Amino acid sequence: MKSGEKYLILGGGGMIGRQIAHEISSSLSPASILIWSMSEAEVQRAVEPLSKQFSKVKFEGVWGDMFLRSEWTAAGGARQRRDLLDSAADRAKLLEDLLDDMNAADERSTLANVIRDFKPGVIVDAVNTATGISYQDVFTTSHAARKALGELLAESAADSGSFSLESFAQTLETLLLSQSIPQLIRHVLIIKNAMVDAGTRLYLKVGTTGTGGMGLNIPYTHSEDKPSTALMTKTAIAFAHTGLLFLMARTPGCPVVKELKPGALVGYANIERRKQIRDHKQGGIVQVYETRTERLGAALDLREAPDKYRELRPLEAVVIDTGENGIFTRGEFEAITHIWQMEFITPEEIAEQVVLEIKGSNTGYDVIAAIDSAVMNPTYRAGYLRQFALNDVARLEKQTGLPSVALGQLGPPELGKLLWEAFLLKTQYATLTAVLAKKPQSLSEELFTLVQRDAGLQQAMAAVGLPILTPAGDSLIRGPFIRIPEIPNVTKPALTPEAVNAWADKGWIDLRPANMQRWVDRIARMNASSRDTHGCGSAAFTRESYVGDEISIGAVVGWIFNIEGYRIK
C-alpha cells in the first residue's frame, strides 16, 4: 500500500461505494478519489459530504453507464441503455461494441477512457455487475424473439404483408444484446487492457453471490416467482465474473486482483417515511386506486388500464432503504434478516475488509485467493511420469518416421507455429550453438531449402492449417485451409503488409529473415541461461533457464511462453 495514491471507486455513489470512499479517506491518506456512479445526483450525494469531511483529499466525480461508449455518457447527455434499444442506429453501435473488433470497442469505451485518463493506482469496483447484466433478462427477450419468429413464419406462409420486419429486427437485436456472457467477457477484457495501460496496481471487486448466500430455493427474489430465471442468471454471471477475475490474476502484467463476496443482505442506508414508492419493475410511481370487486371468470386480466379505476394518491410507507436491494417495509426486513434466513451485513463491515485488503492484510475473505489455494496444482507423480510419456512418443516417432510436432488442436495458434519453426531448426541444426553460428539470412534460406525438398513436411504443416511464408514474404505454401486469421463469417480477408505481419506472428510458419532474427535473439538468451546454471545451485534455475544445448521443441516453446508472458502461477 502507498500513501498519496489515486483511487477510482466504480459504483461510488451507491451505499457500499460511499462507505468504501469514507473508509479509504480516513485510513489510507489518498491523494484523490474519483467517484463513478450512474447519475450526477448519486455522484453529488457522495462527493459533497466527503469533500467537507476530508478536506485534504481531492474528490472528483464522473457519471454514466460504464458499459457504454463515451459518446453516450455524461458529456454526451448520459444516455440510458433502454432508450438506445429503441433506435436502429444505436442498436447497431451497441452490437458493434459487443461483437466486432475488440480494439475499436476499447477505444470507444467510457470505462477504458476514464481509467486511462485518471490513471488510478487502485480501483475498487462496487458496481453490481451481475445485476446490471442479468436483469436485461435474456429469458423474457428470448420468448419475445420466439413469438416474433413464429409470427414471421405464419405471415410468410399466409403470404400476408402485415408483419413488421422492423419490429422483428428490433426484437432479434435486443435478444443478441441481452446475451450475458459476451457482455461480461468484453467488459473484463476492456477493464483489464485499460488497467495495464494506466499502470493500476490493484483491482478489488466487491462481487455478489447472486442470492445473498442462499440456495436454489431462495424465496427472496425481486418479487419474481422462485427460482427466478433472472436471479439464477445473476448468480451464474456473478461466478463467471469470478472465474474471469481468477484468470486475470494469473495474467502477466495485470494488477493484483481480489474479490470480496458478501453472502447476506447488505444494509442499510436509511430509514424514512417514503411519500412516493417507485415500481422497480414497471417504472413510475405506485398509485393507490379505489378498489372494486369482480366475479372470477374464465380469464384474469393481470394489468387492466389504470383509467378504469379512480386514482386516489401515491402509496406511502415507512421503509428501510437497502440500496441496490431495494426498499423494504419493517415486515419484509424483519423476515429477510431473521436468523437462518438471509440475515445481513453492513456496508461499514464490507468497507473495513476492503481497506484491509488494500493494505495487504490477509482477511480470509478474498475469493480469488481462496480459489487459488483450492485448485489442484501440478503433482510430483505427474512430473515423474511426464518423461516416460515423452520417451514413448520419441520411440514411436523413430519407428514410424512420423514427426510428432503439432496438430493445431491445442491453442493458442502461436503454439503450432512456434513448434513447427522450432522443429525446422532442430532438424537442420540440432543445437542452440549451431543456430547461433548462422546469420538470419542463412537460416531463412537453409530452412526454406529444407522445406522445398521435403513435400511430406510441407503437406503436414498445411494439413493442420499452418501455411509457410517464404523468405521473400511474397508467397505462401499452403493447403485448402488456413487457420489464421480467424474472422467470423469472412473467408477472403483483404491482404495488407500489416495484416501479413500480424497473421505471420500469430499462426503462420514464417521463414523471413526478420523472424529468423527473432529466433536468434531467443536462442541467444536460452544459450546464456543454460551456461548460467552450471555450478550455481538451485538458485540458478529460474523462469529464464533453458537446460542443455539440444533443441527440444516443446521445451523451447515452453521457454518462449514463459518469457513472453503466458503464466505467472
C-alpha positions as CSV (number, residue, x, y, z in Angstrom):
1,M,0.0,0.0,0.0
2,K,1.2,3.5,-0.9
3,S,0.1,6.8,0.6
4,G,-0.9,9.6,-1.8
5,E,-2.4,7.2,-4.3
6,K,-5.2,7.9,-6.7
7,Y,-8.3,5.7,-6.2
8,L,-11.2,5.1,-8.6
9,I,-14.4,3.8,-7.0
10,L,-16.8,2.3,-9.5
11,G,-20.3,2.5,-8.1
12,G,-19.0,5.0,-5.6
13,G,-22.4,6.7,-5.4
14,G,-24.1,3.6,-4.0
15,M,-24.4,2.5,-0.4
16,I,-21.3,0.3,-0.3
17,G,-19.3,2.6,-2.6
18,R,-19.8,5.7,-0.4
19,Q,-18.8,3.8,2.7
20,I,-15.7,2.5,0.9
21,A,-14.7,6.0,-0.1
22,H,-15.2,7.1,3.5
23,E,-13.0,4.3,4.9
24,I,-10.3,4.9,2.3
25,S,-10.2,8.6,3.1
26,S,-10.0,8.1,6.8
27,S,-7.4,5.2,6.7
28,L,-5.2,5.4,3.6
29,S,-4.2,9.0,3.0
30,P,-5.2,9.1,-0.6
31,A,-4.2,11.9,-2.9
32,S,-7.5,11.9,-4.8
33,I,-10.6,9.7,-5.2
34,L,-12.7,9.6,-8.3
35,I,-16.3,8.6,-7.6
36,W,-18.2,7.0,-10.5
37,S,-22.0,6.3,-10.5
38,M,-24.8,6.1,-12.9
39,S,-26.3,9.6,-12.3
40,E,-25.0,13.0,-11.5
41,A,-27.2,13.2,-8.4
42,E,-25.7,10.0,-7.0
43,V,-22.2,11.3,-7.5
44,Q,-23.0,14.7,-5.9
45,R,-24.6,12.9,-2.9
46,A,-21.3,11.1,-2.3
47,V,-18.8,13.8,-3.2
48,E,-20.2,16.8,-1.3
49,P,-20.3,15.3,2.2
50,L,-16.9,13.5,1.7
51,S,-15.3,16.8,0.5
52,K,-16.4,18.6,3.6
53,Q,-15.3,15.8,6.0
54,F,-11.9,15.1,4.3
55,S,-10.6,18.4,3.1
56,K,-7.1,17.1,2.3
57,V,-8.5,14.6,-0.2
58,K,-9.4,15.7,-3.7
59,F,-12.7,14.3,-4.7
60,E,-13.9,14.1,-8.3
61,G,-17.0,12.7,-9.9
62,V,-17.9,11.1,-13.2
63,W,-21.3,9.6,-14.1
64,G,-22.9,7.5,-16.8
65,D,-23.3,3.9,-17.8
66,M,-19.8,2.4,-17.7
67,F,-20.8,-0.4,-20.1
68,L,-21.5,2.2,-22.9
69,R,-19.3,4.1,-25.3
70,S,-18.0,7.6,-24.4
71,E,-20.4,9.4,-26.8
72,W,-23.4,8.2,-24.7
73,T,-22.1,9.1,-21.2
74,A,-22.2,12.4,-19.3
75,A,-20.5,14.6,-21.8
76,G,-22.9,13.3,-24.5
77,G,-26.1,13.6,-22.4
78,A,-25.9,10.4,-20.2
79,R,-28.0,8.2,-22.5
80,Q,-29.6,5.2,-21.0
81,R,-29.3,1.7,-22.5
82,R,-33.1,1.1,-22.5
83,D,-33.5,4.2,-24.7
84,L,-30.7,3.2,-27.1
85,L,-32.6,-0.1,-27.8
86,D,-35.4,1.9,-29.5
87,S,-33.1,3.3,-32.2
88,A,-31.9,1.0,-35.0
89,A,-28.7,3.1,-35.4
90,D,-27.9,3.0,-31.7
91,R,-28.6,-0.8,-31.6
92,A,-26.1,-1.2,-34.5
93,K,-23.5,0.7,-32.5
94,L,-24.2,-1.5,-29.4
95,L,-23.8,-4.6,-31.4
96,E,-20.6,-3.3,-32.9
97,D,-19.2,-2.6,-29.4
98,L,-20.3,-6.1,-28.2
99,L,-19.4,-8.4,-31.2
100,D,-17.0,-6.6,-33.5
101,D,-13.3,-5.5,-33.2
102,M,-12.2,-5.5,-29.6
103,N,-9.6,-2.8,-30.0
104,A,-12.1,-0.4,-31.6
105,A,-14.6,-1.1,-28.8
106,D,-11.9,-0.5,-26.3
107,E,-11.1,2.9,-27.8
108,R,-14.8,4.0,-27.6
109,S,-15.4,2.6,-24.1
110,T,-16.3,5.2,-21.4
111,L,-14.7,3.0,-18.7
112,A,-11.5,2.4,-20.6
113,N,-11.1,6.1,-21.4
114,V,-11.7,7.2,-17.8
115,I,-9.2,4.7,-16.4
116,R,-6.5,5.7,-18.9
117,D,-7.1,9.4,-18.3
118,F,-7.2,9.2,-14.5
119,K,-4.5,6.5,-14.0
120,P,-5.7,5.2,-10.7
121,G,-3.3,3.2,-8.6
122,V,-6.2,1.3,-7.1
123,I,-9.7,0.5,-8.5
124,V,-12.4,-0.6,-6.2
125,D,-15.3,-1.9,-8.2
126,A,-18.5,-1.8,-6.2
127,V,-20.9,-2.0,-9.2
128,N,-23.3,-4.9,-9.0
129,T,-22.1,-6.0,-12.5
130,A,-24.0,-9.3,-12.3
131,T,-27.3,-7.5,-11.7
132,G,-26.7,-5.0,-14.4
133,I,-26.1,-7.7,-17.0
134,S,-28.6,-10.4,-15.9
135,Y,-31.6,-8.2,-15.4
136,Q,-31.6,-7.4,-19.1
137,D,-33.5,-10.7,-18.9
138,V,-32.4,-12.9,-21.8
139,F,-35.2,-15.3,-21.0
140,T,-38.0,-12.8,-21.5
141,T,-36.3,-11.5,-24.6
142,S,-35.9,-15.0,-25.9
143,H,-39.6,-15.6,-25.5
144,A,-40.3,-12.4,-27.4
145,A,-38.0,-13.4,-30.2
146,R,-39.6,-16.9,-30.5
147,K,-43.0,-15.2,-30.7
148,A,-41.9,-12.7,-33.3
149,L,-40.3,-15.5,-35.3
150,G,-43.5,-17.6,-35.2
151,E,-45.5,-14.6,-36.4
152,L,-43.0,-14.0,-39.2
153,L,-43.2,-17.6,-40.4
154,A,-47.0,-17.6,-40.1
155,E,-47.3,-14.4,-42.1
156,S,-44.8,-15.8,-44.7
157,A,-46.9,-19.0,-45.1
158,A,-50.1,-16.9,-45.5
159,D,-48.4,-14.5,-47.9
160,S,-49.6,-11.6,-45.8
161,G,-47.8,-8.3,-45.6
162,S,-48.9,-7.2,-42.1
163,F,-45.8,-8.4,-40.3
164,S,-43.3,-5.7,-39.4
165,L,-39.7,-6.6,-40.3
166,E,-38.5,-3.5,-38.5
167,S,-40.2,-4.7,-35.3
168,F,-38.7,-8.2,-35.7
169,A,-35.3,-6.8,-36.3
170,Q,-35.5,-4.8,-33.0
171,T,-36.6,-7.9,-31.1
172,L,-33.8,-10.0,-32.5
173,E,-31.1,-7.4,-32.0
174,T,-32.3,-6.8,-28.4
175,L,-32.0,-10.5,-27.8
176,L,-28.4,-10.5,-29.2
177,L,-27.6,-7.5,-27.0
178,S,-29.1,-9.2,-23.8
179,Q,-26.7,-12.2,-24.0
180,S,-24.9,-12.1,-20.7
181,I,-21.6,-13.9,-21.4
182,P,-20.4,-11.8,-24.4
183,Q,-21.1,-8.7,-22.4
184,L,-19.2,-9.9,-19.4
185,I,-16.2,-11.1,-21.4
186,R,-15.9,-7.9,-23.2
187,H,-16.3,-5.9,-20.0
188,V,-13.5,-7.8,-18.3
189,L,-11.1,-7.6,-21.3
190,I,-11.7,-3.8,-21.6
191,I,-11.1,-3.1,-18.0
192,K,-8.0,-5.3,-18.0
193,N,-6.4,-3.6,-21.0
194,A,-7.2,-0.1,-19.6
195,M,-5.7,-1.0,-16.2
196,V,-2.5,-2.3,-17.8
197,D,-2.1,0.9,-19.8
198,A,-2.8,3.0,-16.8
199,G,-0.4,1.2,-14.5
200,T,-3.1,0.3,-12.0
201,R,-1.5,-1.9,-9.2
202,L,-4.7,-3.3,-7.5
203,Y,-8.2,-4.1,-8.7
204,L,-10.6,-5.1,-5.9
205,K,-14.1,-6.2,-6.9
206,V,-17.0,-6.2,-4.4
207,G,-19.0,-9.0,-6.0
208,T,-22.1,-10.9,-5.2
209,T,-23.3,-14.5,-4.7
210,G,-26.4,-13.5,-6.5
211,T,-28.8,-14.9,-3.9
212,G,-27.5,-13.3,-0.7
213,G,-25.8,-16.6,0.2
214,M,-28.9,-18.6,-0.1
215,G,-29.7,-21.7,-2.3
216,L,-31.7,-22.6,-5.4
217,N,-34.9,-22.5,-3.3
218,I,-34.3,-18.8,-2.4
219,P,-37.6,-17.1,-1.5
220,Y,-36.2,-13.5,-1.6
221,T,-36.2,-12.5,-5.3
222,H,-37.1,-9.1,-6.6
223,S,-40.8,-10.0,-6.4
224,E,-40.4,-12.7,-9.0
225,D,-41.5,-16.3,-8.6
226,K,-38.8,-18.7,-7.2
227,P,-36.5,-19.7,-8.5
228,S,-36.3,-16.6,-10.7
229,T,-34.6,-17.2,-14.0
230,A,-33.2,-13.7,-13.9
231,L,-31.8,-14.3,-10.4
232,M,-30.3,-17.6,-11.4
233,T,-28.7,-15.8,-14.3
234,K,-27.4,-13.2,-11.9
235,T,-25.7,-15.9,-9.8
236,A,-24.3,-17.6,-12.9
237,I,-22.8,-14.3,-14.2
238,A,-21.5,-13.4,-10.7
239,F,-19.4,-16.6,-10.6
240,A,-18.5,-16.4,-14.3
241,H,-17.1,-13.0,-13.4
242,T,-15.1,-14.5,-10.5
243,G,-13.7,-17.1,-13.0
244,L,-12.6,-14.4,-15.4
245,L,-11.0,-12.4,-12.5
246,F,-9.2,-15.6,-11.4
247,L,-7.7,-15.7,-14.9
248,M,-6.8,-12.0,-14.8
249,A,-5.0,-12.6,-11.5
250,R,-2.8,-15.2,-13.4
251,T,-2.1,-12.9,-16.3
252,P,1.4,-11.3,-16.5
253,G,1.4,-7.5,-16.4
254,C,-2.0,-7.3,-14.8
255,P,-2.7,-5.6,-11.4
256,V,-3.2,-7.7,-8.3
257,V,-6.8,-8.9,-8.4
258,K,-9.0,-9.5,-5.4
259,E,-12.7,-10.1,-4.8
260,L,-14.9,-9.9,-1.8
261,K,-18.4,-11.6,-2.0
262,P,-20.9,-10.6,0.7
263,G,-23.2,-13.6,1.3
264,A,-26.0,-11.8,3.0
265,L,-28.3,-8.8,2.6
266,V,-26.3,-5.6,2.6
267,G,-27.9,-2.8,4.5
268,Y,-28.9,-0.3,5.4
269,A,-28.6,3.2,4.1
270,N,-31.6,5.0,5.7
271,I,-35.0,4.6,7.4
272,E,-37.6,7.1,6.4
273,R,-41.2,7.8,5.6
274,R,-41.3,7.5,1.8
275,K,-44.1,9.6,0.3
276,Q,-43.6,8.1,-3.1
277,I,-42.8,4.5,-3.9
278,R,-41.3,3.7,-7.3
279,D,-42.3,0.5,-9.0
280,H,-38.9,-1.1,-9.8
281,K,-40.3,-3.5,-12.4
282,Q,-42.8,-1.3,-14.3
283,G,-41.4,2.1,-13.6
284,G,-43.3,5.1,-12.4
285,I,-44.8,5.9,-9.0
286,V,-47.0,3.3,-7.3
287,Q,-50.5,4.7,-7.0
288,V,-53.4,3.9,-4.7
289,Y,-56.7,3.3,-6.5
290,E,-60.2,2.9,-5.4
291,T,-60.8,-0.9,-5.5
292,R,-63.8,-2.8,-6.9
293,T,-65.0,-6.4,-6.6
294,E,-65.3,-8.7,-9.7
295,R,-66.5,-12.3,-10.0
296,L,-64.0,-14.8,-11.2
297,G,-64.5,-16.0,-14.8
298,A,-62.6,-17.9,-17.4
299,A,-59.7,-15.5,-17.6
300,L,-58.0,-13.0,-15.4
301,D,-56.6,-9.7,-16.7
302,L,-53.4,-9.1,-14.7
303,R,-52.9,-5.5,-15.8
304,E,-56.1,-3.5,-16.6
305,A,-55.9,0.0,-17.8
306,P,-55.5,2.3,-14.8
307,D,-58.2,4.7,-16.1
308,K,-60.8,2.0,-15.3
309,Y,-60.1,2.8,-11.6
310,R,-60.3,6.1,-9.7
311,E,-56.8,7.2,-8.7
312,L,-56.6,8.4,-5.1
313,R,-53.0,9.2,-4.1
314,P,-49.4,7.9,-4.3
315,L,-48.6,5.0,-2.0
316,E,-46.8,6.0,1.2
317,A,-44.8,3.7,3.5
318,V,-42.2,3.7,6.3
319,V,-39.3,1.9,4.7
320,I,-35.7,0.8,5.2
321,D,-33.5,1.7,2.2
322,T,-31.1,-1.2,1.5
323,G,-29.5,0.4,-1.6
324,E,-29.3,-1.9,-4.7
325,N,-31.5,-4.5,-3.0
326,G,-34.4,-2.0,-2.8
327,I,-36.6,-0.6,-0.1
328,F,-38.3,-2.9,2.4
329,T,-41.0,-2.4,5.0
330,R,-40.5,-3.5,8.6
331,G,-42.1,-6.8,7.9
332,E,-40.0,-7.5,4.9
333,F,-36.8,-6.5,6.5
334,E,-37.6,-8.5,9.7
335,A,-38.3,-11.6,7.6
336,I,-35.3,-11.5,5.3
337,T,-32.9,-10.7,8.2
338,H,-34.3,-13.3,10.5
339,I,-31.8,-15.8,11.9
340,W,-31.0,-18.6,9.4
341,Q,-32.7,-16.6,6.6
342,M,-30.6,-14.3,4.5
343,E,-29.6,-12.2,7.6
344,F,-27.5,-9.1,6.8
345,I,-24.1,-7.5,6.8
346,T,-23.4,-3.7,6.9
347,P,-21.6,-1.6,4.3
348,E,-19.2,-0.5,7.0
349,E,-18.1,-4.0,7.6
350,I,-17.5,-4.6,3.9
351,A,-15.6,-1.3,3.6
352,E,-13.4,-2.3,6.6
353,Q,-12.4,-5.5,4.8
354,V,-11.8,-3.7,1.5
355,V,-9.4,-1.3,3.2
356,L,-7.6,-4.2,5.0
357,E,-7.2,-6.0,1.6
358,I,-5.8,-2.8,0.0
359,K,-3.3,-2.6,2.9
360,G,-2.3,-6.2,2.1
361,S,-3.7,-7.8,5.2
362,N,-4.9,-11.4,5.0
363,T,-8.6,-11.0,5.8
364,G,-9.5,-14.5,4.7
365,Y,-12.3,-13.1,2.5
366,D,-10.6,-12.8,-0.8
367,V,-12.4,-15.2,-3.1
368,I,-9.7,-15.2,-5.7
369,A,-7.1,-16.2,-3.2
370,A,-9.4,-18.9,-1.8
371,I,-9.9,-20.4,-5.3
372,D,-6.2,-20.1,-6.0
373,S,-5.4,-22.1,-2.8
374,A,-8.2,-24.7,-3.5
375,V,-7.4,-25.6,-7.1
376,M,-5.5,-28.8,-7.7
377,N,-1.9,-28.0,-8.7
378,P,0.7,-29.9,-10.7
379,T,1.9,-33.0,-8.9
380,Y,5.3,-34.7,-8.4
381,R,3.9,-38.0,-9.7
382,A,2.7,-36.4,-13.0
383,G,6.1,-34.7,-13.4
384,Y,7.9,-38.0,-12.9
385,L,5.6,-39.8,-15.5
386,R,6.0,-37.0,-18.0
387,Q,9.4,-38.2,-19.2
388,F,8.1,-41.7,-19.7
389,A,5.3,-40.4,-21.9
390,L,7.8,-38.2,-23.9
391,N,10.2,-41.2,-24.3
392,D,7.4,-43.4,-25.6
393,V,6.4,-40.8,-28.2
394,A,10.0,-40.4,-29.3
395,R,10.3,-44.2,-29.7
396,L,7.2,-44.3,-31.9
397,E,8.5,-41.3,-33.9
398,K,11.7,-43.2,-34.6
399,Q,9.9,-46.4,-35.5
400,T,7.3,-44.8,-37.8
401,G,9.3,-42.0,-39.3
402,L,6.4,-39.6,-38.4
403,P,7.4,-36.4,-36.7
404,S,5.1,-35.6,-33.7
405,V,5.1,-31.8,-33.8
406,A,1.7,-30.0,-33.7
407,L,-1.9,-30.7,-34.9
408,G,-3.3,-27.3,-34.0
409,Q,-5.8,-28.8,-31.6
410,L,-4.0,-27.1,-28.6
411,G,-4.0,-23.3,-28.6
412,P,-3.1,-20.5,-28.8
413,P,-2.4,-20.5,-32.5
414,E,1.2,-19.4,-31.9
415,L,1.8,-22.8,-30.3
416,G,1.6,-24.8,-33.5
417,K,3.5,-22.1,-35.5
418,L,6.4,-22.0,-32.9
419,L,6.6,-25.8,-32.6
420,W,6.9,-26.3,-36.3
421,E,9.5,-23.5,-36.6
422,A,11.5,-25.0,-33.7
423,F,11.2,-28.4,-35.4
424,L,12.7,-27.0,-38.6
425,L,15.6,-25.5,-36.6
426,K,16.1,-28.8,-34.8
427,T,16.0,-30.8,-38.0
428,Q,18.5,-28.6,-39.7
429,Y,20.9,-27.7,-36.8
430,A,20.1,-29.9,-33.8
431,T,21.6,-27.5,-31.2
432,L,21.4,-23.9,-30.0
433,T,25.1,-23.4,-30.6
434,A,24.7,-24.4,-34.3
435,V,21.9,-22.0,-34.8
436,L,23.9,-19.1,-33.3
437,A,26.7,-19.8,-35.7
438,K,24.4,-18.7,-38.6
439,K,23.2,-15.4,-39.8
440,P,19.4,-14.8,-40.0
441,Q,19.6,-14.6,-43.8
442,S,21.4,-18.0,-43.9
443,L,18.8,-19.5,-41.5
444,S,16.0,-18.3,-43.7
445,E,17.5,-19.7,-47.0
446,E,18.6,-23.0,-45.5
447,L,15.2,-23.7,-43.8
448,F,13.4,-22.8,-47.0
449,T,15.6,-25.3,-48.9
450,L,14.7,-27.9,-46.2
451,V,11.0,-27.3,-46.7
452,Q,11.3,-27.3,-50.5
453,R,12.9,-30.7,-50.7
454,D,10.5,-32.4,-48.3
455,A,7.0,-32.4,-49.8
456,G,5.7,-34.5,-46.9
457,L,6.8,-31.9,-44.4
458,Q,5.1,-29.1,-46.4
459,Q,1.9,-31.2,-46.6
460,A,1.9,-32.0,-42.8
461,M,2.1,-28.3,-41.9
462,A,-0.6,-27.3,-44.5
463,A,-2.9,-30.1,-43.4
464,V,-3.3,-28.5,-40.0
465,G,-3.9,-25.0,-41.3
466,L,-0.4,-23.6,-40.9
467,P,0.9,-22.1,-44.2
468,I,4.6,-21.4,-44.8
469,L,5.5,-17.8,-45.6
470,T,8.5,-17.9,-48.0
471,P,11.8,-15.9,-47.2
472,A,10.8,-13.1,-49.6
473,G,7.4,-12.7,-47.9
474,D,5.6,-12.7,-51.2
475,S,4.3,-16.3,-51.3
476,L,2.6,-18.9,-49.2
477,I,3.0,-22.7,-49.3
478,R,-0.5,-23.7,-48.3
479,G,-3.3,-26.2,-48.4
480,P,-7.1,-25.6,-48.7
481,F,-7.5,-24.5,-45.1
482,I,-5.6,-21.6,-43.3
483,R,-6.2,-21.4,-39.5
484,I,-5.2,-17.7,-39.1
485,P,-6.8,-15.2,-39.4
486,E,-10.0,-16.2,-37.6
487,I,-12.6,-13.7,-38.7
488,P,-16.2,-14.6,-38.1
489,N,-18.1,-15.1,-41.4
490,V,-15.2,-13.9,-43.5
491,T,-13.4,-16.4,-45.8
492,K,-11.5,-13.9,-48.0
493,P,-10.0,-11.1,-45.9
494,A,-8.0,-8.3,-47.6
495,L,-4.3,-8.7,-47.7
496,T,-2.1,-5.8,-46.5
497,P,1.5,-5.8,-45.3
498,E,0.3,-5.1,-41.8
499,A,-2.2,-8.0,-41.9
500,V,0.5,-10.4,-43.3
501,N,2.8,-9.4,-40.4
502,A,0.1,-9.9,-37.8
503,W,-1.0,-13.2,-39.2
504,A,2.5,-14.5,-39.6
505,D,3.2,-13.6,-35.9
506,K,0.0,-15.4,-34.9
507,G,-0.1,-18.6,-36.8
508,W,2.0,-18.8,-40.0
509,I,5.3,-20.6,-40.3
510,D,7.5,-17.6,-41.1
511,L,10.7,-18.1,-42.9
512,R,11.5,-14.5,-43.5
513,P,14.9,-13.2,-42.2
514,A,13.2,-10.9,-39.7
515,N,11.6,-13.8,-38.0
516,M,14.9,-15.7,-38.0
517,Q,16.4,-12.8,-36.2
518,R,13.8,-13.2,-33.5
519,W,14.8,-16.8,-33.2
520,V,18.4,-15.9,-33.0
521,D,17.7,-13.4,-30.2
522,R,15.6,-16.0,-28.3
523,I,18.2,-18.8,-28.7
524,A,21.0,-16.4,-27.5
525,R,19.1,-15.9,-24.3
526,M,18.4,-19.6,-23.9
527,N,22.1,-20.4,-24.5
528,A,23.2,-17.8,-21.9
529,S,20.7,-19.1,-19.4
530,S,22.0,-22.7,-19.9
531,R,25.6,-21.6,-19.2
532,D,24.4,-19.8,-16.0
533,T,23.0,-22.9,-14.4
534,H,26.4,-24.7,-14.1
535,G,27.8,-24.7,-10.6
536,C,25.4,-22.2,-9.2
537,G,23.0,-24.4,-7.3
538,S,19.2,-24.4,-7.4
539,A,19.0,-20.6,-7.4
540,A,20.3,-20.6,-11.0
541,F,17.1,-22.3,-12.2
542,T,14.6,-19.5,-12.9
543,R,11.9,-18.8,-15.4
544,E,14.5,-17.8,-17.9
545,S,16.5,-21.1,-17.6
546,Y,16.8,-23.4,-20.5
547,V,18.7,-26.6,-19.7
548,G,21.2,-28.0,-22.2
549,D,22.3,-27.2,-25.8
550,E,20.0,-29.6,-27.6
551,I,16.9,-28.1,-29.3
552,S,13.9,-29.8,-27.7
553,I,10.9,-28.3,-29.5
554,G,8.4,-28.4,-26.7
555,A,10.9,-27.1,-24.1
556,V,11.9,-24.3,-26.5
557,V,8.3,-23.2,-27.0
558,G,7.6,-23.6,-23.2
559,W,10.5,-21.3,-22.6
560,I,9.2,-18.7,-25.1
561,F,5.8,-18.7,-23.4
562,N,7.3,-18.3,-20.0
563,I,9.5,-15.4,-21.1
564,E,6.9,-13.7,-23.4
565,G,4.2,-14.0,-20.8
566,Y,1.6,-16.7,-20.6
567,R,1.5,-17.8,-17.0
568,I,2.6,-16.3,-13.7
569,K,1.4,-19.0,-11.2
